[in-house]
């Protein structure tokens, strides 16, 4: 394969950036592109086992598609996916699928195996580059192509699903699949291999190996989850100190560093630390990828939200959360709307039809549109990770925004948190209780945090952001939040014990049950007193 010289790569990047800037100025909402994607995807799916069983035909009208094809959960698709993983062709997509991506397992704690066909790999390459050109168009130059791009992805390498066979499909983190899909010119001139190039068996060792190698690289873009980028920055600082070098921030080490691409979790709790670790001149750029497909990317200021990648080959649908019922989602196909029918300030469950073979697949994400003329949205949480035990309907984004507001007011730095309900019985038999917050803050702090300060401030912040929460507090159906400030390392210990430490794994920040909260209570040596609705005492 002929690899173009680096000068030609930079010239092409400049031309693409100019084209993207012009296209973004047209502010095309992408409705026509969505219907093109719908027709192309259903045409390919019509000849599959799934397509024949559900009545998908070439040229199928969307209204007929809505009636015939039910929304699909992972559990519903599992039998088809198992057939694909055994090597059967033509199940969800024409041909045989040889690659599967592992999901982050935020909601269930169990990774899902999602098909990555050649067409889906093409989608990721195209959408990834497009999201980068959104950045160059936004800042007005292509300086980000002057150095290497360091990508902190997941740590699971590609491995065969069946041992002892040469042609078994393989599975791994999406980062490993993306690295294996890079064109030769990007591998030679642009991408620093990051975690995918390290054979170390565990996350801390891999991160240390990346730090040691990257110390002497020429990095212009750094991408990854905010918490792990901070960990990498600290590892690099320690490596530099061991060589007798004092590094104030990564920009001082890498003069070309200009862009931090963040993904996976909200960046707000880490913003101040990241600016100190990266350098104040480094730009932030947010992208929204998932193992199912690349969904959106930042094309304007952060407050405008992320622009939906409407013309990147995915077909998007949206189910209003007011109608969402996880147990009966297959019956809600006619409640689902296409892009042209969404409205602002409504929370929607996201459904995808993809060139990976997924059809009307309920991703589990909840999004909210900030504008529809140019479709821009924010990710507000997960369908099953929200507080709604008392009808308060509080998504993860509002929980995050509330704790960030409190922490910034006092100069505290958040490490992690989890929120769950505590229930108490009433004479009327109605559900009543409060929210229990488990919070880990960085130490030391200038002002000592206390629960009796945090509780009323969090309560006020949530009242301001969520009308349902405010109503239930005013009617005494929900009592003031209970706060636990846990010892440093508690959340790391929980994640290690649950096989979630490192890579693309995330902490579920809220649940409407007590599965995670009770485990944190055990780790923190707390338990609920018998006969007391909310009281705690140390063991």
C-alpha positions as CSV (number, residue, x, y, z in Angstrom):
1,X,0.0,0.0,0.0
2,X,1.3,3.5,-0.9
3,X,1.4,5.8,2.0
4,X,1.2,9.5,1.1
5,X,3.9,11.9,2.5
6,X,3.0,13.9,5.6
7,X,2.9,17.1,3.6
8,X,0.2,15.7,1.4
9,X,-1.7,14.5,4.4
10,X,-1.7,18.1,5.9
11,X,-2.7,19.6,2.5
12,X,-5.7,17.2,2.4
13,X,-6.6,18.0,6.0
14,X,-6.7,21.7,5.1
15,X,-8.9,21.1,2.1
16,X,-11.3,18.9,4.1
17,X,-11.4,21.5,6.9
18,X,-12.3,24.2,4.5
19,X,-15.0,22.0,3.0
20,X,-16.4,21.2,6.4
21,X,-16.5,24.8,7.5
22,X,-18.5,25.7,4.3
23,X,-20.9,22.7,4.9
24,X,-21.5,23.6,8.5
25,X,-22.4,27.2,7.5
26,X,-25.2,25.8,5.4
27,X,-26.7,24.4,8.6
28,X,-28.4,21.5,6.7
29,X,-30.7,19.7,9.3
30,X,-30.0,16.4,7.6
31,X,-33.6,15.2,7.1
32,X,-32.9,14.2,3.5
33,X,-29.7,12.4,4.6
34,X,-31.7,10.5,7.2
35,X,-34.2,9.2,4.7
36,X,-31.4,8.2,2.4
37,X,-29.9,6.2,5.2
38,X,-33.2,4.6,6.0
39,X,-33.7,3.4,2.5
40,X,-30.1,2.1,2.2
41,X,-30.1,0.3,5.5
42,X,-33.5,-1.4,5.0
43,X,-32.6,-2.4,1.5
44,X,-29.5,-4.3,2.9
45,X,-31.5,-5.7,5.9
46,X,-34.3,-7.0,3.7
47,X,-32.4,-10.2,2.7
48,X,-31.3,-11.1,6.2
49,X,-32.9,-13.6,8.6
50,X,-34.0,-10.8,10.8
51,X,-35.4,-8.9,7.9
52,X,-37.4,-11.8,6.5
53,X,-38.9,-12.5,10.0
54,X,-39.9,-8.9,10.6
55,X,-41.2,-8.1,7.1
56,X,-38.5,-5.7,6.0
57,X,-38.6,-5.2,2.2
58,X,-36.6,-3.0,-0.2
59,X,-38.5,0.3,-0.6
60,X,-40.5,-0.2,2.6
61,X,-42.4,3.0,3.6
62,X,-41.4,4.3,7.0
63,X,-44.9,4.1,8.4
64,X,-45.1,0.4,7.5
65,X,-41.7,-0.1,9.0
66,X,-42.9,1.5,12.3
67,X,-45.8,-0.9,12.4
68,X,-44.0,-4.1,11.4
69,X,-40.7,-3.8,13.3
70,X,-40.7,-3.5,17.0
71,X,-38.0,-1.6,18.9
72,X,-35.3,-4.1,19.9
73,X,-33.5,-4.5,23.1
74,X,-30.2,-6.4,23.5
75,X,-32.0,-9.2,25.2
76,X,-34.4,-9.5,22.2
77,X,-31.5,-9.5,19.7
78,X,-29.4,-11.9,21.8
79,X,-30.4,-15.1,19.9
80,X,-29.5,-13.4,16.5
81,X,-26.2,-12.2,18.0
82,X,-25.3,-15.6,19.3
83,X,-25.8,-17.0,15.8
84,X,-23.6,-14.3,14.3
85,X,-20.9,-15.0,16.9
86,X,-20.9,-18.7,15.9
87,X,-20.1,-17.5,12.4
88,X,-23.5,-17.8,10.7
89,X,-23.8,-15.4,7.7
90,X,-26.8,-13.2,6.9
91,X,-28.4,-13.0,10.3
92,X,-28.7,-9.3,11.0
93,X,-26.6,-8.0,8.1
94,X,-25.5,-9.6,4.7
95,X,-22.4,-11.7,5.0
96,X,-20.5,-13.0,8.0
97,X,-19.5,-10.7,10.8
98,X,-15.9,-11.3,12.1
99,X,-15.7,-8.5,14.7
100,X,-17.6,-7.7,17.8
101,X,-17.2,-4.7,20.1
102,X,-17.6,-4.9,23.8
103,X,-19.8,-2.3,25.3
104,X,-18.9,-0.3,28.5
105,X,-21.5,-2.2,30.6
106,X,-22.5,1.0,32.5
107,X,-26.1,0.0,33.1
108,X,-26.1,-3.8,33.6
109,X,-22.5,-4.5,34.7
110,X,-22.2,-7.1,31.9
111,X,-20.5,-6.2,28.6
112,X,-22.6,-6.7,25.5
113,X,-21.2,-8.0,22.2
114,X,-22.2,-5.8,19.4
115,X,-21.5,-6.6,15.7
116,X,-18.9,-4.5,13.8
117,X,-19.3,-5.2,10.1
118,X,-17.0,-3.8,7.4
119,X,-19.7,-1.2,6.6
120,X,-19.8,-0.1,10.3
121,X,-16.0,0.2,10.3
122,X,-16.3,2.5,7.3
123,X,-18.9,4.5,9.2
124,X,-16.6,4.9,12.3
125,X,-13.7,6.0,10.1
126,X,-15.8,8.6,8.2
127,X,-17.6,9.9,11.3
128,X,-14.4,10.0,13.4
129,X,-12.7,12.2,10.8
130,X,-15.8,14.3,10.4
131,X,-15.9,15.0,14.1
132,X,-12.3,16.1,13.9
133,X,-13.0,18.4,11.0
134,X,-15.9,19.9,13.1
135,X,-13.1,20.9,15.5
136,X,-10.8,22.4,12.8
137,X,-13.7,24.3,11.2
138,X,-14.7,25.6,14.7
139,X,-11.2,26.9,15.5
140,X,-10.4,28.0,12.0
141,X,-7.1,26.2,11.4
142,X,-5.6,22.6,11.0
143,X,-2.8,22.9,13.6
144,X,-4.1,19.7,15.3
145,X,-2.6,17.8,12.4
146,X,0.9,19.0,13.1
147,X,1.5,16.3,15.8
148,X,0.5,12.9,16.9
149,X,-3.0,12.0,18.2
150,X,-2.9,10.0,21.5
151,X,-6.1,8.0,22.0
152,X,-6.8,6.5,25.4
153,X,-9.3,3.7,24.6
154,X,-10.4,0.5,26.3
155,X,-7.9,-2.2,27.3
156,X,-9.5,-5.4,26.0
157,X,-7.5,-6.5,22.9
158,X,-9.1,-8.4,20.0
159,X,-9.4,-12.0,21.0
160,X,-11.2,-15.0,19.3
161,X,-14.6,-15.9,20.7
162,X,-13.9,-19.6,20.2
163,X,-10.6,-21.0,21.1
164,X,-8.8,-23.5,18.8
165,X,-10.3,-22.2,15.6
166,X,-8.5,-20.0,13.1
167,X,-11.6,-18.4,11.6
168,X,-13.5,-17.6,14.8
169,X,-15.0,-14.1,15.1
170,X,-13.0,-11.8,17.4
171,X,-14.2,-9.4,20.1
172,X,-12.5,-6.5,21.9
173,X,-12.9,-2.9,22.9
174,X,-14.0,-0.4,20.2
175,X,-10.6,1.3,20.6
176,X,-8.8,-1.9,19.6
177,X,-11.1,-2.3,16.6
178,X,-10.6,1.3,15.6
179,X,-6.8,0.9,15.8
180,X,-7.0,-2.2,13.6
181,X,-9.1,-0.3,11.1
182,X,-6.7,2.7,10.6
183,X,-5.5,3.5,7.1
184,X,-1.8,3.2,6.6
185,X,-1.3,7.0,6.3
186,X,-2.9,7.7,9.7
187,X,-0.9,4.9,11.4
188,X,2.4,6.3,10.0
189,X,1.8,10.0,10.2
190,X,-0.9,10.7,12.8
191,X,-1.9,8.3,15.5
192,X,0.1,7.4,18.5
193,X,-1.0,3.8,19.4
194,X,-1.9,4.6,23.0
195,X,-3.2,1.7,25.0
196,X,-3.7,-0.6,22.0
197,X,0.1,-0.9,21.5
198,X,0.9,-2.2,25.1
199,X,0.9,-5.8,26.1
200,X,0.8,-5.0,29.8
201,X,-2.0,-7.2,31.5
202,X,-3.6,-4.6,33.7
203,X,-4.9,-1.1,33.5
204,X,-2.3,0.7,35.8
205,X,0.6,-1.0,34.0
206,X,-0.9,-0.1,30.6
207,X,-1.3,3.5,31.6
208,X,2.2,3.6,32.9
209,X,3.6,2.2,29.7
210,X,1.7,4.8,27.7
211,X,3.0,7.6,29.9
212,X,6.6,6.3,29.6
213,X,6.4,6.2,25.8
214,X,4.4,9.4,25.3
215,X,6.8,11.4,27.4
216,X,9.0,11.8,24.3
217,X,6.3,12.0,21.7
218,X,5.1,15.1,19.8
219,X,1.4,15.1,20.7
220,X,-1.1,17.7,19.3
221,X,-4.4,15.9,20.3
222,X,-5.2,13.9,23.4
223,X,-8.5,11.9,23.6
224,X,-10.2,9.9,26.2
225,X,-12.4,9.8,29.3
226,X,-11.6,12.8,31.6
227,X,-10.7,10.8,34.7
228,X,-8.2,8.6,32.8
229,X,-6.6,11.6,31.0
230,X,-6.0,13.1,34.4
231,X,-4.4,9.8,35.6
232,X,-2.2,9.8,32.5
233,X,-1.1,13.4,33.1
234,X,-0.1,12.5,36.6
235,X,1.8,9.4,35.4
236,X,3.6,11.5,32.8
237,X,4.5,14.2,35.4
238,X,6.1,11.5,37.6
239,X,8.0,10.0,34.7
240,X,9.3,13.5,33.8
241,X,10.4,14.1,37.4
242,X,12.3,10.8,37.4
243,X,14.3,12.2,34.5
244,X,14.9,15.4,36.4
245,X,12.4,17.4,34.4
246,X,9.8,19.6,36.0
247,X,6.6,19.7,33.9
248,X,3.9,22.2,34.9
249,X,1.4,20.8,32.5
250,X,1.2,18.7,29.3
251,X,1.2,21.7,27.0
252,X,4.7,22.5,28.5
253,X,5.8,19.0,27.6
254,X,4.1,18.9,24.2
255,X,4.2,22.4,22.7
256,X,1.9,21.4,19.8
257,X,-0.8,20.1,22.1
258,X,-4.0,22.1,21.3
259,X,-7.0,19.8,21.6
260,X,-8.4,17.5,24.3
261,X,-11.3,15.3,22.9
262,X,-13.5,14.2,25.8
263,X,-16.1,11.4,25.7
264,X,-17.8,8.8,27.8
265,X,-18.7,10.7,30.9
266,X,-19.6,14.4,31.7
267,X,-16.5,16.6,31.7
268,X,-17.9,19.2,34.1
269,X,-16.7,17.6,37.4
270,X,-13.1,17.6,36.0
271,X,-12.9,20.8,34.1
272,X,-10.7,22.8,36.5
273,X,-8.3,19.9,37.1
274,X,-8.1,19.2,33.4
275,X,-7.3,22.8,32.5
276,X,-4.5,22.8,35.1
277,X,-3.2,19.4,33.9
278,X,-3.4,20.1,30.2
279,X,-2.6,23.8,30.1
280,X,-5.1,26.8,29.9
281,X,-4.5,27.2,26.1
282,X,-5.7,23.7,25.2
283,X,-9.2,23.5,23.6
284,X,-11.9,21.1,24.7
285,X,-13.8,19.2,22.0
286,X,-16.6,16.8,22.9
287,X,-17.7,13.8,20.8
288,X,-20.4,11.2,21.4
289,X,-19.4,7.8,20.1
290,X,-20.9,4.4,21.2
291,X,-20.2,0.8,20.3
292,X,-23.3,0.9,18.2
293,X,-22.2,3.9,16.1
294,X,-20.9,7.5,16.1
295,X,-23.8,9.7,17.2
296,X,-22.8,13.4,17.5
297,X,-19.9,15.8,17.9
298,X,-19.3,19.4,18.9
299,X,-19.5,22.0,16.1
300,X,-19.9,25.2,18.1
301,X,-19.5,26.4,21.6
302,X,-20.1,23.8,24.4
303,X,-23.3,25.4,25.5
304,X,-24.9,24.7,22.1
305,X,-24.7,20.9,22.5
306,X,-23.5,18.3,20.0
307,X,-24.4,18.2,16.4
308,X,-26.1,15.0,15.4
309,X,-24.2,13.2,12.6
310,X,-27.3,12.9,10.5
311,X,-25.5,12.1,7.3
312,X,-22.9,9.5,8.5
313,X,-25.0,6.4,7.6
314,X,-27.0,5.8,10.7
315,X,-30.8,6.1,11.0
316,X,-31.9,7.8,14.2
317,X,-35.2,7.5,16.0
318,X,-36.4,8.9,19.3
319,X,-38.9,7.6,21.9
320,X,-40.2,10.2,24.3
321,X,-39.2,9.2,27.8
322,X,-42.7,10.1,29.0
323,X,-43.8,7.0,27.0
324,X,-40.8,4.8,27.8
325,X,-41.5,1.5,29.5
326,X,-38.5,-0.8,29.6
327,X,-40.6,-3.9,30.2
328,X,-42.8,-3.3,27.3
329,X,-40.6,-1.3,24.9
330,X,-41.4,-3.7,22.0
331,X,-45.0,-2.4,22.0
332,X,-44.0,1.2,21.7
333,X,-42.9,1.3,18.0
334,X,-45.7,3.7,17.0
335,X,-44.6,6.2,19.8
336,X,-41.2,6.5,18.2
337,X,-40.5,9.5,16.0
338,X,-37.9,10.3,13.3
339,X,-35.5,13.2,13.4
340,X,-37.8,15.6,11.6
341,X,-40.5,15.2,14.3
342,X,-38.4,15.8,17.5
343,X,-38.8,18.9,19.6
344,X,-36.5,20.7,22.0
345,X,-36.5,20.3,25.8
346,X,-38.0,16.8,25.6
347,X,-36.1,13.7,26.9
348,X,-35.9,10.9,24.3
349,X,-34.6,7.3,24.4
350,X,-32.3,6.9,21.4
351,X,-32.9,4.1,18.8
352,X,-30.5,3.3,16.1
353,X,-30.6,1.4,12.8
354,X,-27.0,0.8,11.7
355,X,-24.8,-0.8,9.0
356,X,-23.8,-3.2,11.8
357,X,-27.2,-4.9,11.5
358,X,-28.9,-3.4,14.5
359,X,-32.5,-2.3,13.7
360,X,-34.5,0.0,15.9
361,X,-32.1,-0.8,18.6
362,X,-32.7,0.8,22.0
363,X,-29.2,2.0,22.9
364,X,-30.1,2.9,26.5
365,X,-29.1,6.5,26.2
366,X,-31.4,9.5,26.8
367,X,-30.8,12.6,24.8
368,X,-32.4,16.1,24.8
369,X,-32.4,18.4,21.7
370,X,-31.3,22.0,22.3
371,X,-32.1,23.0,18.7
372,X,-33.8,21.3,15.7
373,X,-33.1,23.5,12.8
374,X,-29.5,22.4,13.1
375,X,-30.0,19.2,15.2
376,X,-28.0,19.6,18.4
377,X,-28.5,17.6,21.5
378,X,-27.0,16.7,24.9
379,X,-26.7,13.3,26.5
380,X,-28.7,13.4,29.8
381,X,-28.2,9.9,31.0
382,X,-29.3,6.3,30.6
383,X,-32.8,4.9,30.4
384,X,-32.4,2.7,33.4
385,X,-29.9,4.9,35.3
386,X,-32.1,7.7,36.6
387,X,-33.8,8.5,39.9
388,X,-37.5,7.8,39.7
389,X,-38.4,5.7,42.7
390,X,-40.8,8.5,43.9
391,X,-41.9,9.9,40.6
392,X,-39.1,12.6,40.6
393,X,-37.6,11.6,37.2
394,X,-34.1,13.0,37.7
395,X,-31.6,12.0,35.0
396,X,-27.9,11.6,35.5
397,X,-27.1,15.0,33.8
398,X,-29.0,16.9,36.4
399,X,-27.4,15.0,39.2
400,X,-24.0,15.8,37.8
401,X,-24.9,19.5,37.2
402,X,-26.1,19.8,40.8
403,X,-23.0,18.3,42.5
404,X,-20.7,20.3,40.2
405,X,-22.4,23.5,41.1
406,X,-22.0,22.8,44.8
407,X,-18.4,21.7,44.5
408,X,-17.4,24.8,42.5
409,X,-19.0,27.0,45.1
410,X,-16.7,25.6,47.7
411,X,-13.6,24.8,45.7
412,X,-14.0,21.0,46.1
413,X,-12.9,18.5,43.5
414,X,-15.2,15.5,42.8
415,X,-13.7,12.0,42.4
416,X,-16.9,10.1,42.0
417,X,-20.5,9.7,43.2
418,X,-23.5,7.5,43.3
419,X,-27.1,8.3,44.2
420,X,-29.9,5.8,45.2
421,X,-33.2,5.9,47.0
422,X,-33.9,5.1,50.6
423,X,-37.4,3.9,51.2
424,X,-39.6,4.2,54.3
425,X,-43.1,3.0,54.9
426,X,-46.1,5.2,55.6
427,X,-49.5,4.7,57.1
428,X,-51.1,5.2,53.6
429,X,-48.7,2.6,52.0
430,X,-47.4,5.2,49.6
431,X,-43.7,5.2,48.6
432,X,-41.8,7.7,50.5
433,X,-38.2,8.3,51.3
434,X,-35.2,10.3,50.2
435,X,-32.1,10.2,48.0
436,X,-28.9,8.9,49.5
437,X,-25.7,10.4,48.0
438,X,-22.3,8.6,48.2
439,X,-19.7,11.2,47.4
440,X,-15.9,11.0,47.2
441,X,-14.0,14.3,47.1
442,X,-10.3,14.9,46.6
443,X,-8.3,15.7,49.6
444,X,-6.9,17.9,51.0
445,X,-9.4,20.8,50.5
446,X,-9.2,24.4,51.7
447,X,-12.8,24.2,53.1
448,X,-13.7,21.1,54.9
449,X,-16.8,19.5,53.3
450,X,-19.6,18.5,55.6
451,X,-22.9,16.7,55.0
452,X,-25.0,19.4,56.7
453,X,-23.6,21.9,54.1
454,X,-23.8,19.7,51.1
455,X,-27.4,18.4,51.7
456,X,-29.3,21.7,51.6
457,X,-27.2,23.0,48.7
458,X,-27.8,19.8,46.6
459,X,-31.5,19.9,47.4
460,X,-31.7,23.6,46.2
461,X,-29.7,22.8,43.1
462,X,-32.0,19.9,42.1
463,X,-35.1,21.9,42.9
464,X,-33.9,24.6,40.5
465,X,-33.2,22.0,37.7
466,X,-36.1,19.6,38.0
467,X,-39.8,20.5,38.4
468,X,-40.8,16.9,39.3
469,X,-38.2,16.8,42.1
470,X,-39.3,20.2,43.4
471,X,-43.0,19.2,43.4
472,X,-42.3,16.0,45.4
473,X,-40.1,17.9,47.9
474,X,-42.8,20.6,48.3
475,X,-45.5,17.9,48.9
476,X,-43.2,16.0,51.4
477,X,-43.3,12.9,49.2
478,X,-39.5,13.2,49.1
479,X,-37.4,14.2,52.1
480,X,-34.1,16.0,52.2
481,X,-31.1,14.1,50.8
482,X,-28.8,12.1,53.0
483,X,-25.1,12.6,52.3
484,X,-22.2,10.2,52.9
485,X,-18.7,11.5,52.3
486,X,-16.6,8.3,51.8
487,X,-12.9,7.7,52.3
488,X,-10.5,8.2,49.4
489,X,-10.3,5.1,47.2
490,X,-13.8,3.8,48.0
491,X,-15.1,4.1,44.4
492,X,-11.9,2.6,43.0
493,X,-12.3,-0.4,45.3
494,X,-16.0,-0.8,44.2
495,X,-14.9,-0.7,40.5
496,X,-12.1,-3.2,41.0
497,X,-14.4,-5.6,42.9
498,X,-16.9,-5.4,40.0
499,X,-14.4,-5.8,37.2
500,X,-14.8,-2.2,36.0
501,X,-11.5,-0.6,36.8
502,X,-9.8,1.0,33.8
503,X,-10.4,1.6,30.1
504,X,-13.9,2.5,29.0
505,X,-15.7,1.4,32.1
506,X,-17.8,4.0,33.9
507,X,-19.3,4.3,37.3
508,X,-23.2,4.2,37.3
509,X,-23.9,7.5,39.0
510,X,-27.5,6.8,40.0
511,X,-30.0,4.0,40.1
512,X,-33.6,3.7,41.3
513,X,-32.6,0.6,43.3
514,X,-30.0,0.0,45.9
515,X,-27.8,-2.6,44.2
516,X,-24.8,-0.3,44.0
517,X,-25.6,1.7,47.2
518,X,-25.7,-1.4,49.4
519,X,-22.3,-2.5,48.1
520,X,-20.9,1.0,48.8
521,X,-22.4,0.8,52.2
522,X,-20.6,-2.4,52.9
523,X,-17.3,-0.9,51.6
524,X,-17.8,2.2,53.7
525,X,-18.7,0.3,56.8
526,X,-22.1,1.8,57.1
527,X,-25.5,0.1,57.5
528,X,-29.0,1.2,58.0
529,X,-30.3,1.0,61.5
530,X,-33.3,-1.2,62.1
531,X,-36.3,0.9,62.8
532,X,-34.8,4.1,61.5
533,X,-35.8,5.2,58.0
534,X,-32.6,7.0,57.1
535,X,-30.3,6.8,60.1
536,X,-26.8,5.4,59.8
537,X,-24.2,4.3,62.3
538,X,-20.7,3.1,61.8
539,X,-19.9,-0.5,62.5
